[in-house]
Every structure is written in C-alpha cells, then in structure tokens.
Amino acid sequence: MADSVENAPGREPRLFFPALAPFYDKVRELSWLLIRLTVGGMLLVHGIGKVTGPGVERFSAGLANRGIPGDVVAGSVVFFNETVGAVLIILGLFTRPLAASIAIEFAVITFVAHWGNGFSWSNPKGGWEYPFLWGLLYFAVALRGGGPYSLDRKIGREV
C-alpha cells in the first residue's frame, strides 16, 4: 500500500489532540534554537574551564594520557571548538562547519579516549555513551544547520 499524503516524507503527523495545533504552529521553529542554546551552552562551560585552567600546552600534553595525540594544534582546536565555536553555535553563525568540527572532536573523545572504559558514565574514567550522545547531537546540528532563529538565516547564507 502506498503512503498516504499525510504520511509523506516532510509532512507532520496528525495530532492526537488537534486543539494543540495552534500552539505547535507557533513553537515548532523554536526547537532548533533550544537545541543550539543547550549544546552550545553546555560545551561553553567546559571550554571556559579549560581556558581558565592550566592552559593549552598542559592540556595538550594531558591528551596523550587519554590516548589522543597531544600536540598543541589538537589542544588549540579543542580550545577553539569549546569556546569560540560554542558561542557561534549558540548564535547560529557558521553553524554547520563548527558543529561538524565539534562532532569530529566528540568522535575522537568517544572512540579513542573512552571506548575502552565501556558503556558506563559512572566509570571513574568515563564511559563512551555520554560523549557519543553529545557527538550525535552536534552531528544532527551539522546536518540541520542553525534553523530559522540563527545568524546564518538572518544573513541569508549558510555553509
């Protein structure tokens, strides 16, 4: 049986409570703003902790202890992603390339630094599921872009 028009890709499903349609029509576009604010804000807190901490050289050296090649370039990318990148994600500017860069960072964190610790966030060394979750969220943002309430959309250009 072929898909009906209401089940066609890109169409919204019928609501169980049609009276909620006006509410959803008004707030639907806020979802990506909420996602950007959340993922950017959470990452920024980690970035600020790194910037105000021991500095990029000592942080980079510490990467080697987690199995990640610890040169200053890698450390600088992490510092940039987690500060400037996080702020730009919040604002929705250069959203796709920054989110892709951060998703790659989380892939390295997941598969190099945490994979051997297993699936357990309560492990003292951290499990792989938490950074994997964040990486997938950033990958989704990279696929979707900043959304309607972003500077990318405001300027009318998106990478």
C-alpha positions in Angstrom: 0.0 0.0 0.0 1.4 3.4 -1.0 2.0 6.1 1.6 -0.9 8.4 2.0 -0.4 12.1 1.7 -0.4 12.6 5.4 2.4 10.0 5.8 4.6 11.5 3.1 8.1 12.5 4.0 8.4 16.0 5.3 4.8 16.2 6.4 3.8 16.5 10.0 1.8 13.6 11.5 -1.8 14.2 12.5 -2.1 15.3 16.1 -3.9 13.2 18.7 -5.2 16.4 20.1 -5.9 18.7 17.2 -6.7 21.6 19.5 -2.9 21.8 20.2 -2.2 22.7 16.5 -2.1 26.5 17.1 0.4 26.0 19.9 2.7 23.7 17.9 2.5 26.0 14.9 3.8 28.9 17.0 6.6 27.0 18.8 7.8 24.4 16.2 10.6 26.5 14.9 11.9 27.1 18.4 13.2 23.5 18.7 16.5 24.1 16.9 17.1 27.3 18.8 16.6 25.3 22.0 19.0 22.6 20.8 21.6 25.1 19.8 21.4 27.0 23.1 21.7 23.8 25.0 24.6 22.1 23.2 26.5 25.4 22.8 25.9 26.4 26.4 27.0 23.1 27.8 30.1 23.0 25.7 31.0 26.6 26.6 31.1 25.7 30.3 33.7 23.0 29.5 35.6 25.4 27.3 35.7 28.1 29.9 37.1 25.6 32.4 39.9 24.7 30.0 40.7 28.3 29.2 40.9 29.4 32.8 42.7 26.1 33.7 46.3 25.1 33.1 46.5 26.5 29.5 46.6 24.9 26.1 50.2 23.5 26.4 49.5 21.5 29.6 46.0 20.5 28.3 47.5 19.2 25.1 50.1 17.2 27.0 47.3 15.7 29.0 45.6 14.4 25.9 48.3 11.8 25.4 47.4 10.3 28.8 43.9 9.6 27.3 45.3 8.1 24.1 44.8 11.2 22.0 47.8 12.6 20.2 48.7 15.5 22.4 50.2 18.3 20.4 49.4 22.0 20.8 47.5 22.0 17.4 45.0 19.4 18.7 44.7 21.2 22.0 44.1 24.5 20.3 41.4 23.1 18.1 39.6 21.8 21.3 40.0 25.2 23.0 38.6 26.9 19.9 35.7 24.5 19.5 34.7 24.7 23.1 34.8 28.5 23.4 34.5 30.4 20.2 32.8 27.5 18.5 30.3 27.1 21.3 29.4 30.8 21.3 29.0 30.7 17.5 26.8 27.6 17.8 24.6 29.5 20.3 24.3 32.4 17.9 23.8 30.2 14.9 26.7 31.5 12.9 28.8 29.2 10.8 26.7 26.5 12.4 27.3 23.6 10.1 31.1 23.6 9.8 31.5 24.3 13.6 29.0 21.6 14.6 30.8 19.2 12.2 34.2 20.0 13.8 32.8 19.5 17.3 31.1 16.2 16.2 34.5 15.0 15.0 36.1 16.1 18.3 33.5 14.0 20.2 34.1 11.1 17.9 37.8 11.1 18.9 36.8 11.5 22.5 34.3 8.6 22.2 36.4 6.1 20.3 39.9 6.9 21.4 39.7 8.2 24.9 36.5 6.5 26.3 35.8 3.4 24.2 37.9 1.1 26.4 36.1 2.2 29.5 32.8 0.6 28.4 29.3 1.8 28.4 29.1 3.3 31.9 29.1 7.0 32.6 29.7 6.1 36.3 33.1 4.7 35.5 35.7 7.0 37.1 37.4 7.3 33.7 34.1 8.0 31.9 32.2 5.6 29.6 31.8 6.2 25.9 28.0 6.7 25.8 28.0 10.3 27.1 30.5 11.8 24.6 28.8 9.7 21.9 25.5 11.2 22.7 26.9 14.7 22.5 28.7 13.9 19.3 25.5 12.7 17.7 23.7 15.9 18.9 26.4 18.0 17.2 26.2 15.8 14.1 22.4 16.5 13.9 23.1 20.2 14.2 25.6 20.0 11.4 23.1 18.2 9.2 20.2 20.7 10.0 22.1 23.9 10.3 21.2 26.8 12.6 17.5 26.8 11.9 15.2 29.8 11.5 16.4 31.7 14.6 20.1 31.8 13.6 22.5 34.4 12.3 23.1 32.1 9.4 19.5 32.5 8.4 19.5 36.2 9.3 22.3 37.0 6.8 20.8 34.6 4.3 23.9 32.4 3.9 24.8 29.1 5.3 27.9 27.0 4.6 
